[in-house]
Amino acid sequence: AQSVTQLDSHVSVSEGTPVLLRCNYSSSYSPSLFWYVQHPNKGLQLLLKYTSAATLVKGINGFEAEFKKSETSFHLTKPSAHMSDAAEYFCVVSELYGGVTNKLIFGTGTLLAVQP
Amino acid sequence: DAMVIQNPRYQVTQFGKPVTLSCSQTLNHNVMYWYQQKSSQAPKLLFHYYDKDFNNEADTPDNFQSRRPNTSFCFLDIRSPGLGDAAMYLCATSRDLQTYEQYFGPGTRLTVT
């Protein structure tokens, strides 16, 4: 079974400094990986996705992530944090369930705080 | 804009009083999902519909039921809410079962008093 581990439950950065949210996955074959963002009392918004094309994936709002098979990692980065980036971030892997259905396996989330 | 809509955004019900949450979509997707998300936790899949075929997760309590009368609408029924059912309920859609990407609604926050 596939799984995903988010290494930090809380990350705090200053506005204008880089953001790094770490994610490691476990998979027996080539996974599809996603990052979703959730602002308080809101639904989940897809930031970016990796589905076996380019290993460096660019998403919305200046975020990007790099798929590193040798390290089984899919860390999320942004060069300069903005106050509006404060939210919960979920790393997600897609698992083929029963040979037919793609099921999303969520990490436990990383809460990003951005200090002025 | 095509989207996933959930009503109401906030719902308060009493212990044991049945409650229904609503989800609609304009994406014309075949699959609709219901997730439960408790405070500071990841979303947990309850069940999904592929067209009219209902698929329950093995650990979803019998207290939770769902209906999908047509492609656009899907309902989550909680027959006898307990205090432990207080959570955010998220609806999501995908084009088909093999599609990786799911589109989420804004969620309904359920309070049980």
gemmi code that builds the backbone of each chain (N, CA, C; Angstrom):
import gemmi

chains = {
    "A": [
        ("ALA", (0.843, -1.194, 0.000), (0.000, 0.000, 0.000), (0.877, 1.242, 0.000)),
        ("GLN", (0.369, 2.262, -0.649), (1.114, 3.507, -0.698), (0.835, 4.338, 0.552)),
        ("SER", (1.784, 5.200, 0.878), (1.593, 6.088, 2.026), (2.399, 7.351, 1.789)),
        ("VAL", (2.096, 8.372, 2.571), (2.821, 9.624, 2.453), (3.057, 10.172, 3.851)),
        ("THR", (4.250, 10.698, 4.076), (4.638, 11.236, 5.377), (5.043, 12.691, 5.235)),
        ("GLN", (4.371, 13.543, 5.958), (4.764, 14.946, 6.010), (5.592, 15.133, 7.264)),
        ("LEU", (6.807, 15.567, 7.075), (7.797, 15.502, 8.137), (7.619, 16.581, 9.198)),
        ("ASP", (6.907, 17.640, 8.885), (6.708, 18.738, 9.834), (5.228, 19.024, 9.985)),
        ("SER", (4.740, 19.055, 11.213), (3.328, 19.381, 11.413), (3.111, 20.900, 11.392)),
        ("HIS", (4.137, 21.651, 11.773), (4.056, 23.113, 11.779), (5.346, 23.675, 11.200)),
        ("VAL", (5.204, 24.689, 10.334), (6.350, 25.424, 9.818), (6.036, 26.912, 9.929)),
        ("SER", (6.997, 27.676, 10.438), (6.812, 29.121, 10.556), (7.938, 29.824, 9.819)),
        ("VAL", (7.566, 30.763, 8.936), (8.560, 31.522, 8.184), (8.213, 33.004, 8.272)),
        ("SER", (9.168, 33.839, 7.946), (8.907, 35.277, 7.854), (8.506, 35.622, 6.428)),
        ("GLU", (7.658, 36.618, 6.300), (7.246, 37.071, 4.977), (8.475, 37.421, 4.145)),
        ("GLY", (8.490, 36.960, 2.883), (9.608, 37.246, 2.005), (10.728, 36.228, 2.035)),
        ("THR", (10.673, 35.277, 2.961), (11.707, 34.230, 3.039), (11.209, 32.960, 2.372)),
        ("PRO", (12.124, 32.034, 2.042), (11.704, 30.816, 1.325), (10.868, 29.881, 2.195)),
        ("VAL", (10.042, 29.117, 1.506), (9.206, 28.104, 2.146), (9.652, 26.722, 1.695)),
        ("LEU", (9.773, 25.798, 2.641), (10.056, 24.395, 2.328), (9.133, 23.536, 3.168)),
        ("LEU", (8.257, 22.786, 2.531), (7.395, 21.831, 3.224), (7.775, 20.447, 2.712)),
        ("ARG", (8.110, 19.570, 3.656), (8.705, 18.295, 3.268), (7.683, 17.168, 3.214)),
        ("CYS", (7.872, 16.296, 2.229), (6.969, 15.160, 2.050), (7.768, 13.982, 1.512)),
        ("ASN", (7.612, 12.828, 2.137), (8.180, 11.584, 1.629), (7.049, 10.600, 1.360)),
        ("TYR", (7.228, 9.784, 0.354), (6.175, 8.839, -0.001), (6.719, 7.426, -0.025)),
        ("SER", (5.807, 6.505, 0.068), (6.135, 5.095, -0.069), (5.247, 4.522, -1.157)),
        ("SER", (5.871, 3.900, -2.149), (5.087, 3.369, -3.256), (5.830, 2.221, -3.907)),
        ("SER", (5.101, 1.227, -4.331), (5.712, 0.069, -4.978), (5.874, 0.290, -6.476)),
        ("TYR", (5.314, 1.353, -7.002), (5.481, 1.668, -8.421), (5.394, 3.179, -8.587)),
        ("SER", (5.419, 3.643, -9.802), (5.466, 5.097, -10.025), (4.181, 5.754, -9.536)),
        ("PRO", (4.325, 6.622, -8.561), (3.118, 7.224, -7.992), (2.697, 8.488, -8.732)),
        ("SER", (1.477, 8.903, -8.491), (1.046, 10.260, -8.812), (0.973, 11.011, -7.491)),
        ("LEU", (1.550, 12.194, -7.464), (1.661, 12.952, -6.219), (1.078, 14.343, -6.389)),
        ("PHE", (0.514, 14.862, -5.316), (-0.163, 16.154, -5.350), (0.170, 16.939, -4.085)),
        ("TRP", (0.039, 18.232, -4.197), (-0.030, 19.103, -3.031), (-1.344, 19.883, -3.111)),
        ("TYR", (-2.091, 19.815, -1.997), (-3.317, 20.587, -1.850), (-3.121, 21.607, -0.735)),
        ("VAL", (-3.787, 22.756, -0.859), (-3.759, 23.772, 0.196), (-5.180, 23.978, 0.719)),
        ("GLN", (-5.279, 24.207, 2.017), (-6.581, 24.442, 2.639), (-6.476, 25.656, 3.554)),
        ("HIS", (-7.164, 26.726, 3.182), (-7.250, 27.892, 4.060), (-8.338, 27.657, 5.099)),
        ("PRO", (-8.289, 28.365, 6.224), (-9.232, 28.109, 7.320), (-10.679, 28.099, 6.864)),
        ("ASN", (-11.391, 27.047, 7.257), (-12.814, 26.875, 6.936), (-13.100, 26.891, 5.443)),
        ("LYS", (-12.144, 26.472, 4.664), (-12.339, 26.390, 3.213), (-12.077, 24.959, 2.738)),
        ("GLY", (-12.472, 24.687, 1.496), (-12.181, 23.390, 0.909), (-10.732, 23.287, 0.465)),
        ("LEU", (-10.413, 22.177, -0.164), (-9.049, 21.916, -0.626), (-8.854, 22.435, -2.042)),
        ("GLN", (-7.730, 23.094, -2.258), (-7.404, 23.604, -3.586), (-6.132, 22.922, -4.075)),
        ("LEU", (-6.153, 22.436, -5.301), (-4.973, 21.782, -5.856), (-3.906, 22.813, -6.184)),
        ("LEU", (-2.709, 22.624, -5.606), (-1.585, 23.510, -5.888), (-0.815, 23.043, -7.112)),
        ("LEU", (-0.509, 21.734, -7.138), (0.250, 21.172, -8.245), (0.153, 19.654, -8.199)),
        ("LYS", (0.575, 19.025, -9.312), (0.509, 17.574, -9.384), (1.672, 17.026, -10.212)),
        ("TYR", (2.116, 15.845, -9.839), (3.127, 15.115, -10.589), (2.507, 13.806, -11.062)),
        ("THR", (2.568, 13.574, -12.389), (1.985, 12.340, -12.933), (2.921, 11.727, -13.960)),
        ("SER", (4.196, 11.604, -13.629), (5.231, 10.915, -14.421), (5.712, 11.695, -15.628)),
        ("ALA", (5.524, 12.985, -15.646), (6.107, 13.809, -16.715), (7.361, 14.480, -16.138)),
        ("ALA", (7.498, 15.768, -16.287), (8.670, 16.473, -15.778), (8.757, 16.338, -14.260)),
        ("THR", (9.962, 16.143, -13.745), (10.123, 15.933, -12.306), (9.989, 17.219, -11.511)),
        ("LEU", (10.248, 18.366, -12.133), (10.029, 19.643, -11.464), (8.677, 20.176, -11.910)),
        ("VAL", (7.801, 20.301, -10.956), (6.427, 20.668, -11.259), (6.142, 22.067, -10.736)),
        ("LYS", (5.612, 22.901, -11.585), (5.246, 24.255, -11.153), (3.750, 24.323, -10.920)),
        ("GLY", (3.374, 25.007, -9.840), (1.971, 25.117, -9.506), (1.516, 26.562, -9.467)),
        ("ILE", (0.388, 26.747, -8.797), (-0.156, 28.095, -8.698), (0.513, 28.870, -7.572)),
        ("ASN", (0.368, 30.189, -7.617), (0.852, 31.078, -6.552), (2.356, 30.962, -6.296)),
        ("GLY", (3.121, 30.599, -7.313), (4.574, 30.565, -7.193), (5.151, 29.327, -6.527)),
        ("PHE", (4.330, 28.353, -6.218), (4.819, 27.115, -5.596), (5.347, 26.148, -6.659)),
        ("GLU", (6.311, 25.345, -6.267), (6.776, 24.260, -7.109), (7.237, 23.099, -6.246)),
        ("ALA", (7.326, 21.930, -6.846), (7.759, 20.740, -6.132), (8.596, 19.891, -7.078)),
        ("GLU", (9.546, 19.172, -6.486), (10.414, 18.316, -7.291), (10.261, 16.872, -6.874)),
        ("PHE", (9.961, 16.019, -7.822), (9.855, 14.582, -7.583), (11.251, 13.979, -7.644)),
        ("LYS", (11.682, 13.377, -6.533), (13.003, 12.738, -6.485), (12.796, 11.271, -6.132)),
        ("LYS", (12.900, 10.446, -7.150), (12.629, 9.023, -6.949), (13.655, 8.389, -6.017)),
        ("SER", (14.924, 8.795, -6.172), (15.986, 8.185, -5.356), (15.801, 8.484, -3.871)),
        ("GLU", (15.170, 9.604, -3.570), (14.948, 9.997, -2.182), (13.500, 9.767, -1.755)),
        ("THR", (12.666, 9.282, -2.641), (11.212, 9.134, -2.420), (10.637, 10.387, -1.772)),
        ("SER", (10.983, 11.527, -2.361), (10.516, 12.796, -1.788), (9.763, 13.619, -2.821)),
        ("PHE", (8.944, 14.519, -2.320), (8.169, 15.435, -3.172), (7.960, 16.710, -2.356)),
        ("HIS", (9.046, 17.407, -2.071), (8.997, 18.598, -1.218), (8.420, 19.792, -1.963)),
        ("LEU", (7.680, 20.608, -1.241), (7.041, 21.803, -1.798), (7.871, 23.022, -1.430)),
        ("THR", (8.136, 23.898, -2.403), (8.937, 25.079, -2.140), (8.299, 26.315, -2.765)),
        ("LYS", (8.699, 27.447, -2.202), (8.330, 28.739, -2.766), (9.445, 29.702, -2.402)),
        ("PRO", (9.933, 30.504, -3.340), (11.102, 31.353, -3.064), (10.840, 32.434, -2.008)),
        ("SER", (9.602, 32.957, -1.995), (9.328, 34.089, -1.118), (7.909, 33.975, -0.572)),
        ("ALA", (7.788, 33.823, 0.726), (6.475, 33.618, 1.339), (5.688, 34.921, 1.390)),
        ("HIS", (4.386, 34.772, 1.212), (3.461, 35.891, 1.329), (2.502, 35.594, 2.465)),
        ("MET", (1.991, 36.649, 3.078), (1.067, 36.455, 4.215), (-0.107, 35.554, 3.826)),
        ("SER", (-0.556, 35.676, 2.587), (-1.715, 34.886, 2.142), (-1.402, 33.398, 1.979)),
        ("ASP", (-0.116, 33.032, 2.102), (0.241, 31.609, 2.012), (-0.039, 30.856, 3.302)),
        ("ALA", (-0.348, 31.570, 4.375), (-0.630, 30.915, 5.647), (-1.853, 30.022, 5.505)),
        ("ALA", (-1.660, 28.719, 5.714), (-2.721, 27.730, 5.468), (-2.197, 26.359, 5.863)),
        ("GLU", (-3.063, 25.357, 5.682), (-2.640, 23.962, 5.885), (-2.352, 23.361, 4.509)),
        ("TYR", (-1.260, 22.608, 4.434), (-0.847, 22.007, 3.174), (-0.818, 20.491, 3.325)),
        ("PHE", (-1.425, 19.819, 2.353), (-1.488, 18.360, 2.378), (-0.747, 17.785, 1.181)),
        ("CYS", (0.148, 16.859, 1.469), (0.802, 16.071, 0.428), (-0.047, 14.823, 0.224)),
        ("VAL", (-0.290, 14.472, -1.017), (-1.246, 13.407, -1.320), (-0.656, 12.489, -2.389)),
        ("VAL", (-0.842, 11.188, -2.211), (-0.442, 10.232, -3.227), (-1.695, 9.530, -3.720)),
        ("SER", (-1.691, 9.201, -4.994), (-2.840, 8.517, -5.568), (-2.540, 7.031, -5.661)),
        ("GLU", (-3.449, 6.228, -5.146), (-3.269, 4.779, -5.115), (-4.309, 4.128, -6.007)),
        ("LEU", (-3.856, 3.166, -6.808), (-4.798, 2.414, -7.626), (-5.417, 1.344, -6.744)),
        ("TYR", (-6.698, 1.455, -6.518), (-7.419, 0.659, -5.529), (-8.283, -0.357, -6.248)),
        ("GLY", (-8.023, -1.636, -5.964), (-8.807, -2.688, -6.620), (-8.526, -2.777, -8.106)),
        ("GLY", (-7.397, -2.203, -8.536), (-7.047, -2.260, -9.955), (-7.835, -1.317, -10.833)),
        ("VAL", (-8.759, -0.578, -10.230), (-9.661, 0.238, -11.049), (-9.696, 1.689, -10.595)),
        ("THR", (-9.807, 1.868, -9.303), (-10.125, 3.201, -8.784), (-8.893, 3.891, -8.247)),
        ("ASN", (-8.729, 5.142, -8.623), (-7.682, 5.947, -8.004), (-8.201, 6.558, -6.717)),
        ("LYS", (-7.512, 6.258, -5.634), (-7.902, 6.738, -4.324), (-6.810, 7.657, -3.807)),
        ("LEU", (-7.195, 8.772, -3.191), (-6.211, 9.710, -2.655), (-5.838, 9.319, -1.229)),
        ("ILE", (-4.535, 9.234, -0.980), (-4.018, 8.970, 0.355), (-3.385, 10.264, 0.845)),
        ("PHE", (-3.931, 10.817, 1.921), (-3.484, 12.112, 2.415), (-2.399, 11.962, 3.473)),
        ("GLY", (-1.446, 12.897, 3.461), (-0.566, 13.058, 4.600), (-1.313, 13.752, 5.729)),
        ("THR", (-0.650, 13.890, 6.853), (-1.308, 14.455, 8.030), (-1.359, 15.974, 8.019)),
        ("GLY", (-0.720, 16.597, 7.036), (-0.809, 18.042, 6.887), (0.327, 18.796, 7.565)),
        ("THR", (0.666, 19.942, 6.988), (1.636, 20.869, 7.569), (0.986, 22.233, 7.650)),
        ("LEU", (0.945, 22.781, 8.841), (0.365, 24.110, 9.028), (1.462, 25.149, 8.850)),
        ("LEU", (1.315, 25.985, 7.834), (2.306, 27.027, 7.544), (1.851, 28.355, 8.139)),
        ("ALA", (2.682, 28.917, 8.982), (2.451, 30.260, 9.528), (3.442, 31.214, 8.881)),
        ("VAL", (2.973, 32.407, 8.527), (3.837, 33.411, 7.920), (3.828, 34.633, 8.816)),
        ("GLN", (5.007, 34.970, 9.335), (5.137, 36.101, 10.252), (5.449, 37.374, 9.469)),
        ("PRO", (4.873, 38.490, 9.887), (5.154, 39.754, 9.167), (6.572, 40.227, 9.385)),
    ],
    "B": [
        ("ASP", (-18.445, 29.760, -13.933), (-17.321, 28.832, -13.810), (-17.824, 27.482, -13.303)),
        ("ALA", (-17.267, 26.441, -13.883), (-17.605, 25.107, -13.406), (-17.062, 24.928, -11.996)),
        ("MET", (-17.861, 24.274, -11.151), (-17.425, 24.201, -9.773), (-18.197, 23.150, -8.985)),
        ("VAL", (-17.738, 22.956, -7.751), (-18.391, 22.063, -6.789), (-18.955, 22.949, -5.681)),
        ("ILE", (-20.247, 22.803, -5.441), (-20.962, 23.674, -4.509), (-21.495, 22.842, -3.356)),
        ("GLN", (-21.316, 23.337, -2.156), (-21.844, 22.637, -0.986), (-22.747, 23.565, -0.191)),
        ("ASN", (-23.899, 23.032, 0.198), (-24.848, 23.783, 1.013), (-25.360, 22.917, 2.157)),
        ("PRO", (-25.567, 23.513, 3.310), (-25.106, 24.847, 3.665), (-23.614, 24.837, 3.986)),
        ("ARG", (-23.023, 25.976, 4.200), (-21.615, 26.024, 4.579), (-21.442, 25.681, 6.064)),
        ("TYR", (-22.426, 26.016, 6.854), (-22.416, 25.714, 8.281), (-23.767, 25.107, 8.644)),
        ("GLN", (-23.719, 24.008, 9.377), (-24.944, 23.316, 9.772), (-24.837, 22.943, 11.246)),
        ("VAL", (-25.889, 23.280, 11.985), (-25.953, 22.887, 13.386), (-27.125, 21.925, 13.538)),
        ("THR", (-26.885, 20.795, 14.175), (-27.953, 19.842, 14.440), (-27.847, 19.365, 15.876)),
        ("GLN", (-28.926, 18.757, 16.326), (-28.944, 18.242, 17.691), (-28.537, 16.785, 17.700)),
        ("PHE", (-28.025, 16.356, 18.815), (-27.649, 14.959, 19.023), (-28.829, 14.062, 18.639)),
        ("GLY", (-28.589, 13.130, 17.721), (-29.622, 12.178, 17.340), (-30.605, 12.660, 16.292)),
        ("LYS", (-30.545, 13.922, 15.899), (-31.495, 14.457, 14.917), (-30.913, 14.326, 13.509)),
        ("PRO", (-31.607, 13.619, 12.616), (-31.064, 13.404, 11.269), (-30.736, 14.720, 10.562)),
        ("VAL", (-29.681, 14.663, 9.770), (-29.250, 15.856, 9.045), (-28.788, 15.433, 7.648)),
        ("THR", (-29.028, 16.300, 6.673), (-28.608, 16.050, 5.293), (-27.743, 17.194, 4.806)),
        ("LEU", (-26.618, 16.842, 4.227), (-25.721, 17.816, 3.612), (-25.788, 17.632, 2.098)),
        ("SER", (-25.665, 18.746, 1.387), (-25.878, 18.733, -0.052), (-24.615, 19.112, -0.824)),
        ("CYS", (-24.441, 18.474, -1.981), (-23.331, 18.803, -2.872), (-23.851, 18.802, -4.297)),
        ("SER", (-23.451, 19.798, -5.055), (-23.798, 19.815, -6.475), (-22.567, 20.189, -7.283)),
        ("GLN", (-22.556, 19.779, -8.552), (-21.396, 20.059, -9.399), (-21.844, 20.406, -10.801)),
        ("THR", (-21.101, 21.326, -11.392), (-21.385, 21.732, -12.765), (-20.296, 21.226, -13.719)),
        ("LEU", (-19.452, 20.315, -13.230), (-18.345, 19.811, -14.028), (-18.743, 18.629, -14.889)),
        ("ASN", (-19.936, 18.086, -14.627), (-20.416, 16.904, -15.336), (-19.484, 15.699, -15.130)),
        ("HIS", (-18.908, 15.612, -13.930), (-18.019, 14.499, -13.616), (-18.809, 13.265, -13.212)),
        ("ASN", (-18.221, 12.105, -13.516), (-18.910, 10.847, -13.227), (-18.818, 10.432, -11.768)),
        ("VAL", (-17.757, 10.863, -11.085), (-17.511, 10.379, -9.731), (-17.696, 11.515, -8.733)),
        ("MET", (-18.401, 11.213, -7.651), (-18.541, 12.160, -6.553), (-18.145, 11.469, -5.248)),
        ("TYR", (-17.416, 12.197, -4.408), (-16.862, 11.654, -3.173), (-17.349, 12.467, -1.983)),
        ("TRP", (-17.455, 11.790, -0.826), (-17.660, 12.487, 0.439), (-16.522, 12.139, 1.385)),
        ("TYR", (-15.929, 13.199, 1.952), (-14.863, 13.053, 2.935), (-15.312, 13.669, 4.258)),
        ("GLN", (-14.817, 13.104, 5.347), (-14.981, 13.703, 6.675), (-13.621, 14.192, 7.141)),
        ("GLN", (-13.570, 15.440, 7.603), (-12.311, 15.982, 8.106), (-12.534, 16.538, 9.505)),
        ("LYS", (-11.956, 15.892, 10.476), (-12.035, 16.402, 11.848), (-10.911, 17.389, 12.082)),
        ("SER", (-11.058, 18.137, 13.147), (-10.146, 19.245, 13.416), (-8.691, 18.788, 13.427)),
        ("SER", (-7.857, 19.497, 12.680), (-6.409, 19.249, 12.611), (-6.063, 17.852, 12.091)),
        ("GLN", (-6.950, 17.256, 11.319), (-6.679, 15.943, 10.732), (-6.813, 16.004, 9.217)),
        ("ALA", (-6.301, 14.992, 8.554), (-6.453, 14.879, 7.108), (-7.867, 14.422, 6.766)),
        ("PRO", (-8.338, 14.743, 5.585), (-9.651, 14.241, 5.154), (-9.654, 12.721, 5.093)),
        ("LYS", (-10.803, 12.152, 5.447), (-10.984, 10.703, 5.446), (-12.135, 10.370, 4.510)),
        ("LEU", (-11.879, 9.516, 3.527), (-12.914, 9.156, 2.556), (-13.992, 8.306, 3.215)),
        ("LEU", (-15.254, 8.723, 3.037), (-16.392, 7.963, 3.551), (-16.933, 7.004, 2.498)),
        ("PHE", (-17.194, 7.546, 1.305), (-17.704, 6.736, 0.195), (-17.621, 7.552, -1.085)),
        ("HIS", (-17.909, 6.863, -2.210), (-17.982, 7.579, -3.469), (-19.030, 6.934, -4.366)),
        ("TYR", (-19.511, 7.705, -5.294), (-20.410, 7.232, -6.340), (-19.673, 7.320, -7.670)),
        ("TYR", (-19.696, 6.219, -8.405), (-19.317, 6.280, -9.814), (-20.623, 6.145, -10.587)),
        ("ASP", (-21.050, 7.234, -11.169), (-22.378, 7.305, -11.784), (-23.389, 6.945, -10.696)),
        ("LYS", (-24.131, 5.855, -10.835), (-25.098, 5.481, -9.805), (-24.596, 4.361, -8.904)),
        ("ASP", (-23.379, 3.920, -9.165), (-22.810, 2.837, -8.346), (-22.199, 3.404, -7.077)),
        ("PHE", (-22.688, 2.907, -5.940), (-22.258, 3.386, -4.626), (-21.143, 2.491, -4.097)),
        ("ASN", (-20.082, 3.104, -3.576), (-18.946, 2.368, -3.024), (-18.625, 2.909, -1.636)),
        ("ASN", (-18.854, 2.069, -0.651), (-18.662, 2.456, 0.742), (-17.261, 2.052, 1.192)),
        ("GLU", (-16.576, 2.912, 1.936), (-15.316, 2.504, 2.550), (-15.617, 1.525, 3.686)),
        ("ALA", (-14.706, 0.604, 3.895), (-14.959, -0.487, 4.842), (-15.219, 0.018, 6.266)),
        ("ASP", (-14.588, 1.117, 6.645), (-14.710, 1.583, 8.027), (-15.691, 2.745, 8.182)),
        ("THR", (-16.506, 3.015, 7.186), (-17.517, 4.070, 7.304), (-18.691, 3.544, 8.124)),
        ("PRO", (-19.056, 4.253, 9.203), (-20.158, 3.768, 10.044), (-21.478, 3.729, 9.284)),
        ("ASP", (-22.354, 2.799, 9.697), (-23.675, 2.660, 9.076), (-24.536, 3.909, 9.240)),
        ("ASN", (-24.186, 4.720, 10.204), (-24.897, 5.971, 10.474), (-24.829, 6.944, 9.299)),
        ("PHE", (-23.863, 6.727, 8.417), (-23.663, 7.611, 7.270), (-24.201, 6.926, 6.014)),
        ("GLN", (-25.054, 7.657, 5.301), (-25.619, 7.161, 4.055), (-25.466, 8.244, 2.993)),
        ("SER", (-25.666, 7.842, 1.754), (-25.550, 8.816, 0.673), (-26.562, 8.508, -0.411)),
        ("ARG", (-26.922, 9.564, -1.128), (-27.846, 9.441, -2.269), (-27.307, 10.264, -3.411)),
        ("ARG", (-27.499, 9.754, -4.622), (-27.131, 10.530, -5.805), (-28.280, 10.416, -6.803)),
        ("PRO", (-29.216, 11.323, -6.735), (-30.408, 11.220, -7.596), (-30.118, 11.491, -9.067)),
        ("ASN", (-29.074, 12.242, -9.358), (-28.686, 12.522, -10.741), (-27.198, 12.857, -10.786)),
        ("THR", (-26.678, 13.137, -11.977), (-25.242, 13.382, -12.126), (-24.771, 14.565, -11.297)),
        ("SER", (-25.620, 15.574, -11.172), (-25.185, 16.838, -10.582), (-25.219, 16.863, -9.066)),
        ("PHE", (-26.082, 16.081, -8.456), (-26.296, 16.207, -7.018), (-25.906, 14.941, -6.259)),
        ("CYS", (-25.394, 15.164, -5.051), (-25.093, 14.051, -4.157), (-25.344, 14.527, -2.734)),
        ("PHE", (-25.996, 13.680, -1.929), (-26.351, 14.051, -0.565), (-25.678, 13.121, 0.432)),
        ("LEU", (-25.325, 13.688, 1.561), (-24.801, 12.914, 2.690), (-25.841, 12.984, 3.800)),
        ("ASP", (-26.346, 11.822, 4.204), (-27.326, 11.739, 5.280), (-26.665, 11.138, 6.507)),
        ("ILE", (-26.801, 11.831, 7.631), (-26.341, 11.280, 8.907), (-27.593, 10.982, 9.707)),
        ("ARG", (-27.848, 9.706, 9.940), (-29.148, 9.289, 10.475), (-29.332, 9.678, 11.940)),
        ("SER", (-28.301, 9.541, 12.727), (-28.392, 9.872, 14.151), (-27.047, 10.449, 14.581)),
        ("PRO", (-26.876, 11.737, 14.348), (-25.555, 12.331, 14.623), (-25.168, 12.245, 16.086)),
        ("GLY", (-23.929, 11.867, 16.304), (-23.354, 11.908, 17.639), (-22.369, 13.050, 17.739)),
        ("LEU", (-21.933, 13.331, 18.962), (-20.998, 14.440, 19.161), (-19.708, 14.214, 18.372)),
        ("GLY", (-19.345, 12.954, 18.188), (-18.125, 12.616, 17.454), (-18.232, 12.822, 15.961)),
        ("ASP", (-19.434, 13.136, 15.480), (-19.617, 13.369, 14.049), (-19.418, 14.831, 13.674)),
        ("ALA", (-19.191, 15.668, 14.659), (-18.897, 17.075, 14.378), (-17.595, 17.155, 13.598)),
        ("ALA", (-17.651, 17.771, 12.415), (-16.485, 17.787, 11.526), (-16.794, 18.680, 10.334)),
        ("MET", (-15.789, 18.850, 9.490), (-15.981, 19.449, 8.164), (-16.244, 18.301, 7.204)),
        ("TYR", (-17.281, 18.435, 6.386), (-17.586, 17.420, 5.391), (-17.316, 18.001, 4.008)),
        ("LEU", (-16.431, 17.320, 3.284), (-15.983, 17.798, 1.988), (-16.520, 16.915, 0.879)),
        ("CYS", (-17.041, 17.550, -0.142), (-17.481, 16.848, -1.344), (-16.428, 17.080, -2.431)),
        ("ALA", (-16.178, 16.072, -3.223), (-15.211, 16.207, -4.314), (-15.722, 15.450, -5.529)),
        ("THR", (-15.211, 15.815, -6.691), (-15.581, 15.119, -7.917), (-14.328, 14.781, -8.724)),
        ("SER", (-14.450, 13.776, -9.575), (-13.423, 13.511, -10.578), (-14.101, 13.015, -11.835)),
        ("ARG", (-13.410, 13.183, -12.959), (-14.026, 12.863, -14.246), (-14.405, 11.395, -14.328)),
        ("ASP", (-13.489, 10.546, -13.894), (-13.783, 9.121, -13.848), (-12.916, 8.468, -12.778)),
        ("LEU", (-13.034, 7.171, -12.630), (-12.340, 6.483, -11.540), (-10.837, 6.443, -11.746)),
        ("GLN", (-10.390, 6.562, -12.985), (-8.957, 6.494, -13.250), (-8.307, 7.872, -13.227)),
        ("THR", (-9.094, 8.917, -13.110), (-8.550, 10.274, -13.095), (-7.910, 10.560, -11.754)),
        ("TYR", (-6.711, 11.095, -11.785), (-6.005, 11.361, -10.537), (-6.575, 12.554, -9.798)),
        ("GLU", (-6.984, 13.562, -10.537), (-7.300, 14.841, -9.924), (-8.737, 14.892, -9.422)),
        ("GLN", (-8.895, 15.350, -8.194), (-10.212, 15.557, -7.615), (-10.416, 17.042, -7.353)),
        ("TYR", (-11.636, 17.496, -7.584), (-12.000, 18.897, -7.371), (-12.887, 18.964, -6.132)),
        ("PHE", (-12.481, 19.790, -5.186), (-13.173, 19.850, -3.895), (-14.093, 21.052, -3.792)),
        ("GLY", (-15.203, 20.855, -3.093), (-16.064, 21.951, -2.707), (-15.526, 22.644, -1.469)),
        ("PRO", (-16.187, 23.726, -1.036), (-15.704, 24.506, 0.113), (-15.963, 23.833, 1.459)),
        ("GLY", (-16.801, 22.796, 1.456), (-17.053, 22.075, 2.699), (-18.263, 22.593, 3.464)),
        ("THR", (-18.829, 21.715, 4.283), (-19.876, 22.077, 5.232), (-19.369, 21.734, 6.624)),
        ("ARG", (-19.361, 22.727, 7.498), (-18.923, 22.465, 8.871), (-20.143, 22.098, 9.705)),
        ("LEU", (-20.138, 20.896, 10.237), (-21.267, 20.383, 11.019), (-20.953, 20.476, 12.501)),
        ("THR", (-21.861, 21.092, 13.229), (-21.799, 21.156, 14.692), (-22.938, 20.337, 15.264)),
        ("VAL", (-22.654, 19.513, 16.249), (-23.676, 18.692, 16.906), (-23.785, 19.151, 18.358)),
        ("THR", (-24.994, 19.574, 18.725), (-25.176, 20.091, 20.095), (-25.923, 19.090, 20.981)),
    ],
}
model = gemmi.Model(1)
for chain_id, residues in chains.items():
    chain = gemmi.Chain(chain_id)
    for i, (resn, *xyz) in enumerate(residues, 1):
        res = gemmi.Residue()
        res.name, res.seqid = resn, gemmi.SeqId(i, " ")
        for name, pos in zip(("N", "CA", "C"), xyz):
            atom = gemmi.Atom()
            atom.name, atom.element = name, gemmi.Element(name[0])
            atom.pos, atom.b_iso = gemmi.Position(*pos), 0.0
            res.add_atom(atom)
        chain.add_residue(res)
    model.add_chain(chain)
structure = gemmi.Structure()
structure.add_model(model)
structure.setup_entities()
